[in-house]
Amino acid sequence: MRIDQFLKKTYLSKQRGTAKELCDHRFIKINGQFCKPSKQVRMGDVIEMETVSGMKQYVVLAIPGGNVKKSESVLYYREKGG
C-alpha cells in the first residue's frame, strides 16, 4: 500500500492530499529515508513523521485491506518510543 493511502486510512493524516504534501515537503521518512507519496509500506517499516509537537515514529503492524474504522486504526501501527 502507498504511504499516502496508509496515512489516510489509519487516520495519521486527515486527507490523502495532505499526506502527499507531507511527503513532497520531506516531512515523512520510511526506515530513515525520505519518501515519495507512492512509496510502498510494508509490515515492520518505521514511519517517521515530523509534526508541530516534534518527530513521531510509528511501526507498521499491518496493512489495511480496505476502509478502517477510526476506533480500529491503532491496530495497524504502534507509536515507537513514547
N, C-alpha and C positions, 0 to 999 in steps of 0.2 A: 504494500500500500504506500502511496506517495506521502511524504511528510506533511504536506499541506492538508491532505484529507485526514490523516491521523490526528493532527492537532484539532481540526474542526470536530471530528466525530467523538473525540474524547473530552471535548469542552476545555482544552487547554488554550484554544483560541475561539472567539465568538463566531468568526466568519472565515471561510476559506480564503477570501481575498486578503484578509488581514494576515493570515498565516503566510500567504505568498509574499506579501510585502515584508514581513519579518525576515523571511529567508533572503529576499532580494537585497535587503539592507544589512545583512550579515549579523542578525540578532539570534540566529539559530545555528547550532552545530550538532552533528551526529557523530558520535565517537571521536570528538575533538576536532572535527573538520567542518568548516563552513559548508553549507549545502544549498543546492537549488531546490525550489518547491517540488520538483519531480523526483527527488532522491527517494529511493525505496527504503522503508523502515522495516526492520526485522526484529523478532523477539530477541531480547538481550541487548539491543542497542541502547546507548546512553544519549539522551537528547539534552543538550544544554540550551537554555532559553534565557536571554538577557531581558530582565523586566525592570520596572521602575524601582522595585524593592530589592534588586540585586540579581545575581545569577542563580537560576534554579536548574537542578539536574533531575531528570526522570529516567528510570529504567523501564523499557518496554517489556511488559509481561505477556501480552497477547495482542494479536491484530484483530480488530473488529471485522466481522463478516458483513455487516450492514449497519443500519442506524442503531445508536446506542442510547439507552435512557440515561438521563443525567445522573440519576442515583447509582447507576451501574458503571459509570465512566472510570471510577477508580480501580476496577478490575483489570484494566488494560495498561496501567502504569503504576509505578511506585516512586515517590519522591526520594531522591538519594541524598543522604547526609543531612537530613533535618527537616 
